Amino acid sequence: MMRRDLLGSPAAAGSGARDIVIGAETRSVHVTGGEVINFVVGTTVFSWNFDVGTNVYSFPLNTVAPDTLLAQTVTAYVATDPRYLPAP
């Protein structure tokens, strides 16, 4: 199990730059390191800051979502934060 502090941090609900709706059929979401995302699950919104460790490429979103909010496992796939990419 990966340390939770390497997976980012909670953000104020609704403070994200974009929304991702998670439904019963959702199995994965795609985000970029450094993004703050609002996850909409039914009528509940939780926001997460993906300021992840440089070696984090995916993790179960259930690990950071409020308890019992997600009925199924949802994997967050995290693209590298553009701030850490080499200059062209």
C-alpha positions in Angstrom: 0.0 0.0 0.0 1.3 3.4 -1.0 1.7 6.1 1.7 -1.4 8.4 1.5 0.7 11.6 1.8 2.2 10.7 -1.6 -1.2 10.7 -3.3 -2.0 14.4 -2.9 -4.2 16.2 -0.5 -7.9 17.2 0.0 -9.1 20.4 -1.5 -12.1 22.6 -0.6 -15.2 21.1 -2.2 -15.8 22.6 -5.5 -12.4 24.3 -5.8 -11.2 22.2 -8.7 -10.5 23.4 -12.2 -12.8 20.7 -13.7 -15.4 18.2 -12.7 -15.3 14.4 -13.3 -18.6 12.6 -12.8 -18.3 9.1 -11.3 -21.2 6.8 -12.0 -21.9 3.2 -11.3 -20.0 2.1 -14.4 -16.9 4.3 -13.9 -13.8 2.2 -13.4 -11.1 4.8 -14.0 -10.4 8.5 -14.2 -7.5 10.3 -15.9 -5.9 13.3 -14.3 -2.6 15.2 -14.5 -0.3 15.8 -11.5 -0.8 19.2 -10.0 -4.5 19.3 -11.0 -7.3 19.9 -8.5 -10.3 17.9 -9.5 -13.9 18.0 -8.3 -15.3 14.4 -8.3 -19.1 14.3 -8.5 -20.7 11.2 -7.1 -24.5 11.5 -7.2 -25.2 14.7 -5.2 -21.9 14.6 -3.3 -18.8 16.5 -4.5 -15.3 15.9 -3.1 -12.2 17.6 -4.4 -8.6 16.3 -4.5 -5.3 18.1 -5.2 -3.2 15.7 -7.2 0.2 17.0 -5.9 1.4 13.4 -6.0 4.9 12.0 -5.6 7.0 11.8 -8.7 6.7 8.0 -8.7 2.9 7.9 -8.5 1.3 6.9 -11.8 -2.0 5.3 -10.5 -3.8 4.5 -7.3 -7.3 3.5 -6.2 -9.3 6.7 -5.8 -11.2 4.9 -3.0 -8.0 5.4 -0.9 -8.6 9.1 -0.7 -12.4 9.4 -1.3 -14.7 9.9 1.7 -15.5 6.5 3.3 -18.2 4.5 1.5 -18.7 7.1 -1.2 -17.5 4.9 -4.1 -19.3 1.6 -4.4 -16.8 0.1 -6.8 -13.0 0.4 -7.2 -12.1 3.5 -9.3 -8.5 3.8 -10.4 -7.0 7.2 -10.8 -4.4 7.3 -13.6 -2.1 10.3 -13.1 -0.1 11.8 -15.9 3.2 13.5 -15.0 2.9 17.1 -13.7 4.1 19.3 -16.6 6.2 21.3 -14.2 8.5 18.3 -13.8 8.9 17.5 -17.5 12.2 18.4 -19.1 12.2 21.6 -21.1 12.0 21.1 -24.9 
